[in-house]
Amino acid sequence: MNDKCVDRLEKVLSEISKRNGALKIVTDLDAEKAFDAAKASEKRWQEQKELGPLDGLILAVKDNISVCGLRWSAGLGAWKNRIATKDARVIKSLRDAGAIVFSMVNMHEGALGATTNNPHFGRTANPLDFERTPGGSSGGSAAAIAAGLADAALGTDTMGSVRIPAAYCGVVGLKPTCGLVPRDGLHFLSPSLDTIGPMAPDIDTLGYMIKIMAGTSKSDPLSRTTPLEWMKKPIEANPSGIIIGIPTQLNLVACEAAVIDSLAITRIALEKYGAKVVDVDVLGWNPSCARRAGLLIAEAEGAVALKNILDFPGQDLMSNELRSLLAYGRDAPRNKLIDAYNCIKATAVATIKIFEQVDALLMPTAPQQAFRHSDPVPKNQADFTSLANFFGGPSLAIPVPSNNLPNSVQIVGPEFSEALILSIGKSIEQNLA
């Protein structure tokens, strides 16, 4: 960042005052604490004692991650007045690096959905086209960056909820390796699939954020220690010699023409700069079948995570739509749940095996660009993104050239390959900007 933190924060606050009524992005903020943090950051920069590249970063946070003193609703009416009493572990880490944790932002109710059309806090608009969705469930996080209401944001990703909004709003988003980022202070939807991930306008900021966010937690059963050399080297845009696979399973999913065109442009660019791009068959992965299995798991685990609300009637607490989804998961026969978990496991094994042949996978982030609020919600939005959640590796969504709407590809890598996929992403960013 720089030594103009207070000026930047004043501009952001002014923009929120002018535009948030229409955009429905910010759900809560603490201007007083934010200005105190901005003044402290500005002083450090002026004295050349800055804490690092994130010092002064204005951060928006999805409303299911706890920030002390701010609303922590998980997008639910039942918790619209709940105030967090402590920071999530990841929030503390970013504060310690100088980030200004400024606002809570809207999300799809309960984190189960991909439109951020929230019945309790309003329908978030895509800042690039108010008639279109920002995606979800972390729609407010991506929209905040696209609207200039934050420098960066945190979201959560169960089957694509960081990367789909990033794609629709034209920003970068990362689903990290499972267990890399502590989840203390996250209100879960699906403990077996949920991750906390960063969003930013560029790869460098994303890289700085994930380095700070990584850590271990005794209270998170999926927490893991990073390999010794993880993210030790600078992120360089050099794909030379890297083998990148494009799954033939893309042919099983109906994609918009603009999405396929952007994928082809990306392939050509990566090949031009030295990568070897090949078609691969991820044997055992059927995108739509796996996505449906993952959705059932999220519904079943969500019914447990949100049981205290699900058991009490009232649309002011939880919409009938969300109740229906969670009840379906709660009441699903055991054999269906077993089949779903087995499907996810088989998909994970198939993906791990393919990384014996290639270094990374390249595919669209979503099969479509941001759709209109008035259009039917596509069922296949998470067909490609859910793969990374199922096997646990990292996945990066990055904008690529398209028509007048944002488009995006994702780079998927084996566990703890954040440095690799960010490097590939930086090459795309520099050569296709």
C-alpha positions as a printed NumPy array, in Angstrom:
array([[  0.   ,   0.   ,   0.   ],
       [  1.256,   3.567,   0.66 ],
       [  1.267,   6.473,   3.122],
       [ -2.106,   7.876,   1.964],
       [ -4.213,   5.45 ,   3.999],
       [ -6.484,   8.069,   5.566],
       [ -7.281,   9.703,   2.214],
       [ -8.051,   6.344,   0.637],
       [-10.286,   5.346,   3.534],
       [-12.189,   8.639,   3.314],
       [-12.798,   8.027,  -0.395],
       [-14.008,   4.486,   0.283],
       [-16.381,   5.696,   3.   ],
       [-17.722,   8.358,   0.634],
       [-18.308,   5.755,  -2.086],
       [-20.147,   3.503,   0.362],
       [-22.371,   6.412,   1.366],
       [-23.19 ,   7.178,  -2.271],
       [-23.512,   3.708,  -3.768],
       [-24.218,   1.069,  -1.146],
       [-27.951,   1.729,  -1.162],
       [-28.115,   0.468,  -4.733],
       [-25.337,  -2.12 ,  -4.564],
       [-26.26 ,  -3.755,  -1.217],
       [-22.648,  -4.776,  -0.57 ],
       [-21.666,  -3.514,   2.904],
       [-23.725,  -4.822,   5.831],
       [-21.716,  -3.311,   8.701],
       [-18.589,  -1.231,   9.296],
       [-16.603,   0.476,  12.036],
       [-15.327,   3.774,  10.65 ],
       [-13.811,   4.962,  13.935],
       [-11.571,   1.923,  14.419],
       [-10.71 ,   1.902,  10.73 ],
       [ -9.541,   5.528,  10.798],
       [ -7.455,   4.832,  13.9  ],
       [ -5.811,   1.925,  12.077],
       [ -5.331,   4.036,   8.933],
       [ -3.622,   6.827,  10.879],
       [ -1.31 ,   4.309,  12.556],
       [ -0.48 ,   2.731,   9.194],
       [  0.154,   6.109,   7.58 ],
       [  2.533,   7.03 ,  10.394],
       [  4.471,   3.783,   9.953],
       [  4.872,   4.398,   6.217],
       [  6.036,   7.97 ,   6.804],
       [  8.613,   6.733,   9.316],
       [  9.612,   3.871,   6.967],
       [  8.539,   1.351,   9.599],
       [  5.751,  -0.273,   7.593],
       [  4.847,  -3.824,   8.599],
       [  4.977,  -5.13 ,   5.038],
       [  3.172,  -4.847,   1.702],
       [ -0.271,  -5.275,   3.302],
       [  0.168,  -2.389,   5.746],
       [ -2.773,  -0.06 ,   5.052],
       [ -4.744,  -2.56 ,   2.948],
       [ -8.48 ,  -1.797,   3.293],
       [-10.133,  -5.172,   3.823],
       [-13.758,  -6.268,   3.436],
       [-14.845,  -9.481,   5.165],
       [-17.617, -11.925,   4.324],
       [-20.34 , -11.902,   6.953],
       [-19.676, -15.475,   8.147],
       [-16.131, -14.703,   9.393],
       [-15.958, -13.13 ,  12.852],
       [-14.588,  -9.603,  13.263],
       [-14.704,  -8.33 ,  16.831],
       [-17.369,  -5.658,  17.311],
       [-19.054,  -6.156,  13.932],
       [-22.103,  -8.085,  12.751],
       [-21.555, -11.819,  12.239],
       [-24.763, -13.023,  10.631],
       [-23.705, -15.659,   8.083],
       [-26.347, -13.976,   5.927],
       [-29.173, -15.191,   8.183],
       [-32.016, -13.138,   9.594],
       [-31.801, -15.047,  12.867],
       [-28.346, -13.581,  13.47 ],
       [-28.82 , -10.118,  12.   ],
       [-28.072,  -8.558,  15.388],
       [-25.319, -10.971,  16.455],
       [-22.038,  -9.161,  17.152],
       [-18.728, -11.024,  17.123],
       [-16.828, -10.861,  20.407],
       [-13.429, -11.834,  18.988],
       [-11.524, -11.848,  15.726],
       [-11.231, -14.962,  13.624],
       [ -7.673, -16.261,  13.544],
       [ -7.201, -15.116,   9.945],
       [ -8.439, -11.612,  10.811],
       [ -5.899, -11.313,  13.621],
       [ -3.111, -12.395,  11.264],
       [ -4.056,  -9.767,   8.689],
       [ -4.416,  -7.042,  11.334],
       [ -0.943,  -7.92 ,  12.62 ],
       [  0.322,  -7.365,   9.059],
       [ -1.204,  -3.869,   9.04 ],
       [ -4.455,  -4.539,   7.178],
       [ -7.359,  -2.214,   8.004],
       [-10.323,  -4.5  ,   8.673],
       [-13.066,  -2.093,   7.709],
       [-16.351,  -3.696,   6.694],
       [-18.554,  -6.773,   6.676],
       [-20.113,  -7.578,   3.324],
       [-23.196,  -9.354,   2.058],
       [-23.317, -13.034,   1.146],
       [-25.744, -15.663,  -0.035],
       [-27.925, -16.748,   2.87 ],
       [-26.129, -19.385,   4.939],
       [-23.399, -19.584,   2.241],
       [-25.562, -22.065,   0.32 ],
       [-26.069, -20.53 ,  -3.116],
       [-24.349, -18.568,  -5.854],
       [-26.29 , -15.321,  -6.409],
       [-26.028, -13.279,  -3.154],
       [-29.712, -12.476,  -3.518],
       [-30.127, -12.306,   0.243],
       [-33.694, -12.13 ,   1.625],
       [-32.553, -10.426,   4.852],
       [-29.879,  -7.976,   3.659],
       [-30.877,  -7.328,   0.062],
       [-29.783,  -8.446,  -3.398],
       [-26.181,  -7.505,  -4.108],
       [-25.664,  -6.052,  -7.581],
       [-22.65 ,  -6.65 ,  -9.772],
       [-20.901,  -3.232,  -9.866],
       [-19.988,  -3.807, -13.518],
       [-23.65 ,  -4.253, -14.49 ],
       [-26.314,  -3.692, -11.85 ],
       [-28.732,  -5.988, -13.68 ],
       [-26.398,  -8.962, -13.24 ],
       [-25.391, -11.147, -10.324],
       [-22.013, -10.846,  -8.595],
       [-22.155, -14.596,  -7.959],
       [-21.991, -16.242,  -4.573],
       [-21.87 , -17.171,  -1.957],
       [-19.082, -14.589,  -1.45 ],
       [-20.726, -12.12 ,  -3.824],
       [-20.333,  -9.118,  -1.535],
       [-16.591,  -9.747,  -1.225],
       [-15.917,  -9.704,  -4.973],
       [-18.362,  -6.848,  -5.549],
       [-16.652,  -4.726,  -2.872],
       [-13.36 ,  -4.875,  -4.783],
       [-14.981,  -4.304,  -8.174],
       [-16.862,  -1.283,  -6.803],
       [-13.771,   0.237,  -5.181],
       [-15.188,  -0.224,  -1.674],
       [-12.167,  -2.261,  -0.534],
       [ -8.614,  -3.016,  -1.636],
       [ -9.113,  -6.727,  -1.017],
       [-11.567,  -9.08 ,   0.636],
       [-12.028, -12.415,   2.353],
       [-14.584, -14.971,   1.259],
       [-15.304, -18.611,   1.905],
       [-15.3  , -21.39 ,  -0.654],
       [-17.289, -24.623,  -0.318],
       [-17.661, -25.549,  -3.995],
       [-16.529, -22.357,  -5.71 ],
       [-17.889, -19.529,  -3.564],
       [-14.696, -17.45 ,  -3.787],
       [-13.874, -18.172,  -7.417],
       [-17.309, -17.83 ,  -9.04 ],
       [-17.851, -14.278,  -7.681],
       [-14.263, -13.415,  -8.627],
       [-15.039, -14.567, -12.172],
       [-18.282, -12.605, -12.442],
       [-16.786,  -9.404, -10.999],
       [-13.442,  -9.454, -12.832],
       [-11.092,  -9.929,  -9.857],
       [ -8.707, -12.676,  -8.748],
       [ -9.692, -15.21 ,  -6.109],
       [ -7.921, -18.124,  -4.459],
       [ -9.265, -21.275,  -2.869],
       [ -6.236, -22.408,  -0.855],
       [ -5.1  , -25.935,  -0.043],
       [ -7.395, -27.617,   2.466],
       [ -5.975, -27.056,   5.955],
       [ -3.626, -24.239,   4.925],
       [ -5.706, -21.386,   6.395],
       [ -7.071, -21.724,   9.963],
       [-10.874, -21.655,  10.105],
       [-11.287, -20.485,  13.716],
       [-14.079, -17.896,  13.711],
       [-15.771, -19.188,  10.561],
       [-19.417, -20.153,  10.853],
       [-19.421, -23.351,   8.842],
       [-21.792, -24.523,   6.189],
       [-19.882, -27.72 ,   5.36 ],
       [-16.9  , -28.455,   7.636],
       [-15.527, -31.074,   5.243],
       [-15.468, -28.671,   2.259],
       [-15.291, -25.08 ,   3.601],
       [-12.158, -22.966,   3.189],
       [-11.392, -19.274,   3.749],
       [ -9.856, -17.606,   0.709],
       [ -8.63 , -14.153,  -0.363],
       [ -9.774, -11.971,  -3.26 ],
       [ -7.845,  -9.046,  -4.716],
       [ -7.462,  -6.965,  -7.871],
       [ -4.106,  -8.565,  -8.753],
       [ -1.931, -11.633,  -8.231],
       [  0.754,  -9.914,  -6.14 ],
       [ -1.742,  -8.758,  -3.501],
       [ -3.285, -12.222,  -3.442],
       [  0.148, -13.762,  -2.889],
       [  0.965, -11.412,  -0.012],
       [ -2.389, -12.202,   1.594],
       [ -2.147, -15.982,   1.45 ],
       [  1.342, -15.916,   2.987],
       [ -0.026, -14.022,   5.983],
       [ -3.229, -16.066,   6.223],
       [ -1.517, -19.474,   6.34 ],
       [ -1.068, -21.078,   9.735],
       [ -2.01 , -23.982,  11.966],
       [ -4.837, -24.282,  14.46 ],
       [ -5.379, -26.78 ,  17.261],
       [ -9.144, -26.259,  17.069],
       [ -9.427, -26.975,  13.321],
       [ -9.26 , -30.748,  12.704],
       [ -8.257, -30.207,   9.06 ],
       [ -5.381, -27.829,   9.886],
       [ -1.993, -28.844,   8.471],
       [  1.595, -27.641,   8.614],
       [  2.936, -26.186,   5.375],
       [  5.917, -27.827,   3.651],
       [  9.266, -26.246,   4.502],
       [  9.719, -24.483,   1.144],
       [  6.096, -23.355,   0.72 ],
       [  5.877, -19.865,  -0.882],
       [  9.542, -19.096,  -0.13 ],
       [ 10.374, -17.768,  -3.597],
       [  8.968, -14.62 ,  -5.265],
       [  6.039, -15.151,  -7.636],
       [  7.441, -14.874, -11.154],
       [  5.543, -14.938, -14.441],
       [  7.434, -17.788, -16.048],
       [  5.407, -20.776, -17.3  ],
       [  8.319, -22.176, -19.311],
       [  8.569, -25.954, -19.   ],
       [  5.343, -26.338, -17.016],
       [  2.922, -29.026, -18.221],
       [ -0.695, -27.877, -18.   ],
       [ -3.641, -30.175, -18.652],
       [ -7.083, -29.233, -19.964],
       [ -9.584, -31.908, -18.867],
       [-11.612, -33.501, -21.641],
       [-14.495, -33.504, -19.133],
       [-15.143, -29.887, -20.158],
       [-16.988, -31.382, -23.124],
       [-19.595, -32.804, -20.728],
       [-20.679, -29.329, -19.567],
       [-22.644, -26.781, -21.59 ],
       [-20.454, -23.661, -21.72 ],
       [-21.118, -20.273, -23.266],
       [-19.156, -19.549, -26.437],
       [-17.358, -16.591, -24.824],
       [-16.117, -18.88 , -22.05 ],
       [-14.65 , -21.382, -24.511],
       [-13.096, -18.574, -26.559],
       [-11.346, -17.137, -23.495],
       [-10.018, -20.565, -22.565],
       [ -8.571, -20.951, -26.077],
       [ -6.929, -17.511, -25.894],
       [ -5.376, -18.432, -22.553],
       [ -4.063, -21.726, -23.903],
       [ -2.394, -20.012, -26.852],
       [ -0.793, -17.397, -24.588],
       [  0.605, -19.984, -22.173],
       [  2.013, -22.053, -25.038],
       [  3.583, -18.939, -26.534],
       [  5.483, -18.303, -23.316],
       [  6.82 , -21.815, -22.935],
       [  4.187, -23.939, -21.207],
       [  3.187, -27.288, -22.654],
       [ -0.616, -27.495, -22.708],
       [ -2.175, -30.913, -23.294],
       [ -5.634, -32.453, -23.185],
       [ -6.083, -34.942, -20.335],
       [ -8.811, -37.324, -19.24 ],
       [ -9.473, -37.149, -15.494],
       [-10.844, -40.683, -15.367],
       [-13.531, -40.956, -12.709],
       [-14.615, -37.301, -12.728],
       [-18.034, -36.414, -14.053],
       [-18.437, -32.678, -13.315],
       [-22.216, -32.526, -12.949],
       [-22.518, -35.786, -10.99 ],
       [-19.735, -34.769,  -8.617],
       [-21.237, -31.305,  -8.172],
       [-24.613, -32.815,  -7.247],
       [-22.905, -35.113,  -4.734],
       [-21.075, -32.157,  -3.212],
       [-24.297, -30.179,  -2.955],
       [-25.985, -33.009,  -1.049],
       [-23.038, -33.14 ,   1.352],
       [-23.195, -29.369,   1.866],
       [-26.948, -29.586,   2.505],
       [-26.56 , -32.453,   4.981],
       [-23.661, -30.881,   6.868],
       [-25.373, -27.485,   6.709],
       [-28.469, -28.953,   8.363],
       [-26.256, -29.855,  11.319],
       [-24.345, -26.549,  11.354],
       [-27.581, -24.519,  11.254],
       [-29.784, -26.89 ,  13.261],
       [-30.607, -24.302,  15.929],
       [-32.274, -22.115,  13.303],
       [-33.657, -24.867,  11.086],
       [-35.657, -26.255,  14.022],
       [-37.541, -22.965,  14.523],
       [-40.089, -21.68 ,  11.97 ],
       [-40.122, -18.162,  10.572],
       [-38.94 , -16.664,   7.278],
       [-37.514, -13.75 ,   9.246],
       [-35.015, -16.244,  10.707],
       [-34.31 , -18.329,   7.597],
       [-35.925, -18.268,   4.174],
       [-38.142, -21.129,   3.051],
       [-35.738, -21.739,   0.164],
       [-32.79 , -22.376,   2.476],
       [-34.962, -24.425,   4.845],
       [-35.969, -26.64 ,   1.945],
       [-32.359, -27.243,   0.89 ],
       [-31.19 , -28.032,   4.415],
       [-34.205, -30.239,   5.134],
       [-33.431, -32.207,   1.978],
       [-29.922, -32.869,   3.258],
       [-31.136, -33.654,   6.771],
       [-33.696, -36.167,   5.514],
       [-31.571, -37.758,   2.781],
       [-31.403, -41.573,   3.03 ],
       [-28.135, -42.935,   4.372],
       [-27.369, -44.771,   1.152],
       [-27.6  , -41.507,  -0.822],
       [-25.21 , -39.781,   1.552],
       [-22.792, -42.702,   1.426],
       [-22.934, -42.629,  -2.377],
       [-22.264, -38.878,  -2.336],
       [-19.199, -39.179,  -0.104],
       [-17.93 , -42.09 ,  -2.215],
       [-18.378, -40.013,  -5.386],
       [-16.363, -37.172,  -3.893],
       [-13.642, -39.563,  -2.756],
       [-13.421, -41.156,  -6.204],
       [-13.206, -37.705,  -7.788],
       [-10.414, -36.757,  -5.395],
       [ -8.42 , -39.896,  -6.2  ],
       [ -8.85 , -39.327,  -9.95 ],
       [ -7.6  , -35.751,  -9.63 ],
       [ -4.586, -36.669,  -7.524],
       [ -3.638, -39.288, -10.12 ],
       [ -3.782, -36.794, -12.987],
       [ -1.092, -34.703, -11.28 ],
       [  1.292, -37.577, -11.973],
       [  1.007, -36.494, -15.633],
       [  0.705, -32.695, -15.41 ],
       [  1.788, -29.876, -13.101],
       [ -1.544, -28.034, -13.145],
       [ -4.989, -28.029, -14.732],
       [ -6.536, -25.221, -16.786],
       [-10.284, -24.816, -17.239],
       [-12.986, -22.163, -17.138],
       [-13.875, -20.881, -13.695],
       [-17.594, -21.086, -14.488],
       [-19.413, -22.328, -17.598],
       [-21.024, -18.912, -18.03 ],
       [-20.409, -15.225, -17.461],
       [-22.412, -13.218, -14.932],
       [-26.096, -13.767, -15.701],
       [-28.984, -11.368, -15.24 ],
       [-30.908, -11.323, -11.973],
       [-34.031, -11.987, -14.031],
       [-32.574, -15.116, -15.677],
       [-32.942, -18.64 , -14.276],
       [-29.997, -19.527, -12.03 ],
       [-27.737, -21.994, -13.904],
       [-27.434, -25.298, -12.063],
       [-23.945, -25.956, -13.42 ],
       [-22.159, -22.896, -12.003],
       [-19.931, -25.016,  -9.733],
       [-19.277, -27.895, -12.149],
       [-15.63 , -26.864, -12.594],
       [-14.841, -25.07 ,  -9.335],
       [-16.016, -27.884,  -7.048],
       [-13.202, -30.175,  -8.211],
       [-10.591, -28.392,  -6.075],
       [-12.781, -28.609,  -2.97 ],
       [-13.206, -32.344,  -3.445],
       [ -9.506, -33.252,  -3.618],
       [ -8.227, -30.42 ,  -1.419],
       [ -5.766, -28.638,  -3.702],
       [ -5.577, -24.905,  -4.446],
       [ -7.383, -23.192,  -7.298],
       [ -6.931, -19.691,  -8.682],
       [ -9.574, -17.753, -10.634],
       [ -8.111, -15.029, -12.842],
       [ -9.746, -12.643, -15.348],
       [ -9.02 , -13.059, -19.055],
       [-10.017, -10.959, -22.091],
       [-13.587, -11.346, -23.275],
       [-16.519,  -9.292, -24.502],
       [-17.972,  -6.47 , -22.424],
       [-18.497,  -8.828, -19.448],
       [-15.741, -10.284, -17.237],
       [-14.521, -13.767, -18.038],
       [-12.232, -16.012, -16.059],
       [-10.152, -19.167, -16.132],
       [ -8.997, -21.188, -13.174],
       [ -5.659, -22.833, -12.536],
       [ -5.862, -25.909, -10.3  ],
       [ -2.788, -27.469,  -8.719],
       [ -1.833, -30.27 ,  -6.326],
       [ -1.811, -29.639,  -2.589],
       [  0.395, -26.748,  -1.42 ],
       [  1.139, -25.623,  -4.998],
       [ -0.041, -22.046,  -4.382],
       [  3.289, -20.651,  -5.618],
       [  2.991, -22.579,  -8.884],
       [ -0.57 , -21.587,  -9.721],
       [  0.045, -17.96 ,  -8.731],
       [  3.069, -17.957, -11.041],
       [  0.952, -19.267, -13.919],
       [ -1.711, -16.722, -13.02 ],
       [  0.815, -13.896, -13.069],
       [  1.876, -14.917, -16.564],
       [ -1.767, -14.748, -17.673],
       [ -2.198, -11.413, -15.901],
       [  0.848,  -9.861, -17.565],
       [  0.353, -11.251, -21.054],
       [ -3.431, -11.086, -21.42 ],
       [ -4.191,  -7.876, -19.526]])
